[in-house]
Amino acid sequence: MSENPEKSEISDALVFFGASGDLAHKKIYPALYAMAKRGALEVPVVGVGFSGWTLEELRRRMTESISACVAKPDAGVLASLLGLLRYVDGDYRKPETFQAIRKALGGSRRPTFYLAIPPSFFGLVIEALGSSGLARGARVVVEKPFGRDLASARQLNVAAHSVFPESSIFRIDHFLGKEAIENILYFRFANSFLEPIWNRDHVSSVQITLAENFGVQGRGKFYESVGCLRDVIQNHLFQIAALLAMEPPAGRGVEAQRNEKAKVFSAMRPLRAKDLVRGQFIGYRKEPGVAADSDTETYCALRLFIDSWRWAGVPWYLRSGKSLPVDAAEILVQLKQPPQRLFADCPSASQRANYLRFRLAPSPAIALAARVKRSGEEFVGDQKELYLLDARPDEEAPYDRLLADALAGNGALFTREDAVEAAWAVVEPVLRDHAPAQPYAPGSWGPAQADALVADEGGWFNPVVAPAAAKQAPL
């Protein structure tokens, strides 16, 4: 639905803070190359860092990053991108850094500023952009997490709005740029057969799983300050839930879609401690930067209710964790049992009935599970999956799509202020009021306590990943 954004002027420069950081190396540089290759990046690109680098060192770092991600980089495209690159090295706390940015921008009048930096610097940089006059006519892109609780999210919103109007603030969640995530929205509203059953009368429950089979990968100090609930559940999985639960937007405009998503967050019932299970994989406390008595959760499972007319009484089960058996992201929309068991082999109340499954990663697909009769005279069958969609190998990477949208002023895939605050309000009660994190073995599906959450729904549906798919990059 982002093909018809509200009209907006295209930015004439991109400035990204954090040019020497890990995010830039892993995601931003390859995204800029992909944008340049398809002709979506023809404006100056100003990297800002505090590392003592020169422009040549930044170009070398960018080239190394792109070469590691792209099998055979196009020499002409790479040379063109490096020609657009400029660099400012300086302390974000000093006015002269922003004076140097102004000089590097030259005659640019509508820059986009991308804050790929730790959240502790967001307010500082935004305030400096305002006091230096650089914010006039500009946009700002803020990397998640946007706050760490409701109070800090509100404080950050106030700081951002003191400099930029809401229409110029782009809160980036790379998960929303994935093709498989966008297809949820398209599949729901481009097909008429779903609407009659997409409600509490026919849906028994919804499960959303985001599993990672690796640990914190040396980022223990960072993870100690975040944890799974803040890092994945409150943003990534809530965003998926909103796409599944939202009402049809009143039109194709960006704000119509964002209005409906915000309504879902507002309708989510605040979490209670009994609806939450936290886990920590055995060995996490030995990671560098992790406290010896850490209670930070590396796994989180919860039961959620959306108090709307469509979804009243339907439980939503969300879970995510590190050091699980596979790298995968899946949604299971569990349908209710048929009203009568006309055949002896129909599933009982404790067995899984028909369902719709969205596999987001790896190898995105949509499947419908239905019972099919076996050959012979007896009325006996099996539940089979009918595949409706498979992956496209040439799809845009999330950062490629999102940065291009930000430069164009298309906010469809970005999160609005009221949605951010409403989502934090849902998790606020359990950020501190919760049971201790339960230990679980690496390679397992998390602590056993999580199974009790879904006992009435036949248990968790664990994603299965084929060996070839398992080699794909994690989310």
C-alpha positions in Angstrom: 0.0 0.0 0.0 3.0 2.3 -0.1 2.8 2.7 -3.9 0.7 5.8 -3.4 2.4 7.9 -0.8 1.3 11.5 0.0 3.3 13.9 -2.2 6.5 15.1 -0.6 9.7 16.6 -1.8 12.7 14.3 -2.4 15.7 14.9 -0.2 18.8 16.3 -1.9 21.3 14.8 0.5 21.7 12.0 3.0 23.7 12.5 6.2 24.2 9.4 8.4 25.7 9.6 11.9 27.6 6.5 13.0 29.6 6.1 9.8 32.3 4.1 11.6 29.9 1.9 13.5 28.9 -1.7 13.2 25.4 -1.0 11.8 26.9 1.1 9.0 29.4 -1.7 8.1 26.9 -4.5 8.1 23.7 -2.9 6.7 24.0 0.7 5.6 26.9 0.5 3.1 25.5 -2.5 1.3 22.1 -0.7 1.2 23.6 2.4 -0.3 25.3 0.3 -3.0 22.0 -1.4 -3.8 20.3 2.0 -4.0 23.0 3.4 -6.3 22.8 0.3 -8.5 19.1 0.7 -9.2 19.4 4.5 -9.7 17.8 5.4 -6.4 20.7 7.3 -4.9 22.2 10.2 -6.8 22.6 12.8 -4.0 25.6 13.6 -1.8 26.1 11.1 1.1 27.8 12.6 4.2 29.1 10.1 6.7 29.6 11.5 10.3 31.8 9.7 12.8 34.0 10.2 15.8 36.9 7.9 14.9 39.7 10.0 13.6 39.1 8.8 10.0 39.7 10.5 6.8 37.5 10.4 3.7 39.8 7.9 2.1 39.5 5.6 5.1 35.8 5.8 5.0 35.8 4.9 1.3 38.0 2.0 2.1 35.7 0.8 4.8 32.7 1.1 2.6 34.4 -0.8 -0.2 35.3 -3.6 2.2 31.8 -3.8 3.5 30.2 -3.9 0.0 32.8 -6.5 -1.2 31.9 -8.8 1.8 28.1 -8.6 1.0 28.1 -8.5 -2.8 29.6 -11.4 -4.8 30.8 -9.2 -7.7 30.3 -5.5 -7.1 29.8 -3.5 -10.3 33.0 -1.3 -10.6 31.1 1.6 -12.2 28.4 1.6 -9.5 30.9 1.4 -6.7 33.0 4.3 -8.2 29.8 6.4 -8.6 28.8 5.7 -5.0 32.3 6.5 -3.6 32.2 9.8 -5.6 29.0 10.8 -3.8 30.7 10.2 -0.4 31.8 12.9 2.0 33.0 12.6 5.6 32.9 14.7 8.7 34.8 13.5 11.7 33.9 15.2 15.0 32.3 15.0 18.5 28.5 15.0 18.4 28.6 17.3 21.5 30.5 20.1 19.8 28.9 22.8 17.6 31.9 22.8 15.2 30.9 19.3 14.1 27.6 20.6 12.9 29.2 23.5 11.2 31.4 21.1 9.3 28.3 19.1 8.3 26.8 22.3 6.9 29.9 22.9 4.9 29.9 19.3 3.6 26.3 19.7 2.5 27.1 22.7 0.3 23.9 24.0 -1.2 21.7 21.2 0.0 18.3 22.5 1.3 16.4 19.3 2.1 18.8 16.8 3.7 17.7 13.6 5.5 19.6 12.9 8.7 19.9 9.3 9.7 20.9 8.6 13.3 22.5 5.1 13.2 24.0 5.7 16.6 23.3 4.6 20.2 19.9 5.8 21.6 21.7 7.8 24.3 22.8 10.3 21.6 19.5 10.7 19.8 18.3 13.7 21.9 21.7 15.3 21.8 22.1 15.2 18.0 18.5 16.2 17.3 18.9 19.3 19.6 22.2 20.2 17.8 20.5 19.8 14.4 17.9 22.3 15.6 20.3 24.8 17.2 22.6 24.8 14.2 19.8 25.5 11.8 20.4 22.2 9.9 16.9 20.9 10.7 15.2 23.5 8.6 13.5 21.7 5.7 15.1 18.4 6.7 14.0 15.0 7.8 15.4 12.8 10.6 15.5 9.0 10.6 15.8 7.4 14.1 17.0 3.8 14.5 15.3 1.6 17.0 15.0 1.2 20.0 12.8 4.4 20.3 13.0 4.6 24.0 13.3 1.8 26.6 9.9 2.4 28.3 6.9 4.6 28.0 8.4 7.6 29.9 11.7 7.6 27.8 9.7 7.2 24.5 7.6 10.2 25.4 10.7 12.2 26.4 12.3 11.4 23.1 9.2 12.3 21.2 9.1 15.7 22.9 12.8 16.3 22.0 12.2 15.3 18.4 9.1 17.4 18.1 10.9 20.5 19.5 13.0 20.4 16.3 11.0 18.5 13.6 7.3 18.1 12.8 5.9 14.6 13.1 5.7 14.3 9.3 9.5 14.7 9.1 10.3 12.1 11.8 11.0 8.6 10.4 11.3 5.9 13.1 13.0 3.0 11.4 12.3 -0.6 12.1 14.2 -2.7 9.5 11.7 -5.6 10.0 9.0 -3.5 8.3 11.1 -3.3 5.2 11.1 -7.0 4.6 9.2 -8.2 1.5 7.5 -11.0 3.5 6.2 -8.5 6.1 4.7 -6.2 3.4 3.1 -9.3 1.8 1.0 -9.8 5.0 -0.7 -6.5 4.4 -1.1 -7.2 0.6 -2.4 -10.8 1.1 -4.9 -9.7 3.7 -6.5 -6.9 1.7 -6.0 -8.0 -1.9 -8.0 -11.2 -1.4 -11.7 -11.3 -0.6 -11.9 -14.9 0.7 -10.1 -14.1 4.0 -12.4 -11.4 5.3 -15.3 -13.7 6.3 -13.1 -15.9 8.5 -10.6 -13.3 9.7 -12.2 -12.8 13.1 -13.0 -14.2 16.5 -15.8 -16.5 15.1 -13.4 -18.6 13.1 -9.8 -17.9 14.4 -8.9 -19.8 17.6 -5.5 -18.2 18.2 -2.5 -16.6 16.5 1.1 -17.5 17.1 4.1 -15.4 16.1 7.6 -16.9 16.5 11.0 -15.2 15.8 13.7 -17.7 16.5 17.5 -17.3 16.3 19.9 -20.2 16.7 22.8 -18.0 17.8 23.6 -16.2 21.0 24.5 -12.6 21.6 27.7 -12.8 19.5 29.9 -10.8 21.8 27.3 -8.1 22.3 26.5 -9.0 25.9 27.0 -5.5 27.2 24.5 -4.1 24.8 22.0 -7.0 25.4 22.2 -6.5 29.2 20.7 -3.0 28.7 17.9 -4.2 26.4 16.7 -7.8 26.7 14.4 -9.7 24.4 11.1 -8.0 25.4 12.5 -4.6 24.5 14.7 -5.7 21.6 12.2 -7.8 19.6 8.8 -8.3 21.1 7.7 -4.6 21.7 8.7 -3.6 18.2 9.2 -6.4 15.6 6.5 -8.8 16.8 4.0 -6.1 17.8 4.3 -4.6 14.3 3.5 -8.0 12.8 0.5 -8.4 15.1 -0.8 -5.0 14.0 -0.7 -6.0 10.3 -2.6 -9.1 11.1 -5.1 -7.5 13.4 -5.8 -4.1 11.8 -9.0 -3.1 10.1 -9.1 -2.3 6.4 -7.7 1.2 5.9 -10.1 3.9 4.7 -8.2 4.5 1.4 -4.7 4.0 0.0 -3.0 6.9 1.7 -0.1 6.4 4.2 -1.9 7.9 7.2 -5.0 5.7 6.6 -2.8 2.6 7.1 -1.0 4.0 10.1 -4.2 5.1 11.7 -5.4 1.5 11.7 -2.2 0.1 13.1 -2.2 2.7 15.9 -5.8 1.5 16.8 -4.5 -2.0 17.2 -1.8 -1.0 19.7 -4.4 1.1 21.6 -6.7 -2.0 21.8 -4.0 -4.3 23.1 -4.6 -5.2 26.7 -1.7 -4.2 29.0 0.3 -7.3 29.9 0.2 -9.0 33.2 3.0 -10.9 34.9 1.1 -14.2 34.5 1.0 -13.8 30.7 4.8 -13.5 30.4 7.5 -16.1 30.5 11.2 -15.0 30.4 14.1 -17.2 29.8 17.9 -17.0 29.7 20.1 -19.5 27.8 22.6 -21.4 29.9 26.0 -19.8 29.3 24.7 -16.2 28.8 26.2 -15.1 32.1 29.7 -16.1 30.9 29.5 -13.6 27.9 31.8 -10.6 28.1 29.9 -7.6 29.6 27.2 -9.7 31.2 26.6 -9.6 35.0 27.4 -12.8 36.9 23.9 -12.7 38.4 22.1 -11.3 35.3 18.3 -11.6 35.1 18.2 -10.3 31.5 15.9 -12.4 29.3 17.3 -13.9 26.1 13.9 -15.5 25.5 10.5 -14.1 25.9 7.0 -15.6 25.4 3.7 -13.9 26.1 0.0 -14.2 25.8 -1.7 -11.1 24.4 -5.3 -10.0 24.0 -6.6 -7.3 21.6 -9.8 -5.9 22.9 -11.5 -5.0 19.6 -14.8 -6.2 18.1 -12.9 -8.4 15.6 -10.5 -10.1 18.0 -12.2 -10.1 21.5 -11.3 -13.3 23.3 -8.8 -14.5 20.8 -5.4 -15.1 22.4 -2.2 -14.0 20.6 1.0 -15.8 21.5 4.3 -14.1 20.7 7.7 -15.5 21.4 11.3 -14.9 20.5 14.7 -16.0 21.7 18.3 -16.6 21.1 20.1 -20.0 21.0 17.0 -21.7 19.8 17.1 -24.7 17.3 16.6 -22.7 14.1 16.8 -19.2 12.5 13.2 -18.7 11.5 10.2 -16.3 11.7 6.7 -17.7 11.3 3.1 -16.8 11.9 0.4 -19.5 12.6 -3.3 -18.4 12.3 -5.1 -21.3 13.9 -8.6 -21.8 12.7 -11.3 -23.3 14.9 -12.5 -26.9 14.6 -15.5 -27.7 12.4 -18.7 -27.5 14.3 -19.4 -31.3 13.9 -17.1 -34.3 13.6 -18.7 -36.0 10.6 -15.7 -38.3 10.0 -14.0 -40.5 12.5 -10.6 -39.2 11.7 -11.5 -35.5 12.2 -9.1 -33.9 14.7 -10.2 -33.8 18.3 -10.3 -30.6 20.3 -6.7 -31.2 21.5 -5.4 -31.6 17.9 -4.5 -28.9 15.4 -7.3 -28.0 13.0 -6.8 -26.1 9.7 -4.5 -23.1 9.8 -2.9 -20.4 7.7 0.9 -20.2 8.0 3.1 -17.3 7.0 6.8 -18.2 6.8 8.7 -14.9 6.9 12.2 -16.3 7.0 14.0 -18.1 5.7 12.5 -18.7 2.2 9.3 -16.7 2.7 6.0 -18.6 1.9 2.3 -18.7 2.6 0.6 -22.0 3.2 -2.9 -23.2 3.9 -3.4 -26.4 5.9 -6.5 -28.4 4.9 -7.5 -32.0 5.3 -7.5 -34.2 2.1 -9.1 -37.6 1.8 -6.8 -40.6 1.1 -7.5 -42.9 -1.8 -9.9 -45.7 -1.0 -13.4 -46.3 0.2 -12.8 -45.2 3.8 -13.3 -41.5 4.8 -9.8 -41.1 6.2 -7.5 -38.3 5.3 -4.5 -36.2 6.2 -3.8 -32.6 6.8 -1.7 -31.2 3.9 -0.3 -27.8 3.3 -1.1 -25.9 0.0 1.6 -23.4 -0.8 0.4 -20.1 -2.1 3.6 -18.1 -2.4 7.3 -18.7 -2.5 10.3 -16.4 -2.2 11.7 -14.0 -4.8 15.5 -14.0 -4.9 15.8 -10.4 -6.3 13.8 -8.6 -3.6 15.1 -5.4 -2.1 16.9 -5.6 1.2 15.1 -3.9 4.1 17.5 -1.0 4.6 17.7 -0.4 0.8 13.9 0.0 0.7 13.5 2.0 3.9 16.3 4.5 3.2 15.0 5.1 -0.3 11.5 5.7 1.2 12.9 8.1 3.8 14.7 10.1 1.1 11.4 10.3 -0.9 9.4 11.2 2.2 7.2 8.1 2.1 6.4 7.2 5.7 4.2 4.1 5.1 6.8 1.7 6.5 7.8 3.9 9.5 6.2 4.1 12.9 4.2 7.0 14.1 4.5 8.7 17.6 1.1 7.5 18.9 1.8 3.9 17.9 5.2 3.9 19.6 3.8 5.2 22.8 0.7 2.8 22.7 3.0 -0.2 22.2 5.2 0.8 25.2 2.0 1.2 27.3 1.2 -2.5 26.6 4.5 -3.8 28.0 5.0 -1.1 30.6 3.4 -3.2 33.5 5.8 -6.1 33.0 9.1 -4.3 32.4 9.8 -4.6 36.1 7.0 -6.6 37.5 7.9 -10.1 36.3 9.1 -13.5 37.4 12.8 -14.3 37.2 14.2 -15.5 33.9 14.2 -19.3 33.7 17.3 -21.1 32.4 17.1 -23.1 29.2 19.5 -25.2 27.3 21.0 -23.8 24.1 19.4 -25.5 21.1 16.1 -26.0 22.9 12.8 -24.2 22.4 13.2 -22.2 25.6 12.0 -22.8 29.2 9.3 -25.4 29.8 7.2 -22.8 31.5 6.4 -21.2 28.1 4.5 -24.3 27.1 1.8 -23.7 29.7 0.9 -20.4 28.0 -0.4 -22.3 24.9 -1.5 -25.5 26.5 -5.2 -24.8 25.6 -4.2 -24.3 21.9 -2.3 -27.5 21.2 1.1 -26.2 22.1 3.6 -24.1 20.1 4.0 -24.7 16.4 7.8 -25.0 16.0 9.2 -23.8 12.6 11.1 -26.4 10.7 13.9 -25.2 8.5 15.4 -27.3 5.6 19.2 -27.6 5.7 19.6 -25.5 2.5 17.4 -22.7 3.9 19.2 -22.8 7.3 22.3 -21.5 5.5 20.6 -18.2 4.7 21.5 -15.0 6.7 19.6 -14.6 10.0 17.0 -11.8 10.4 
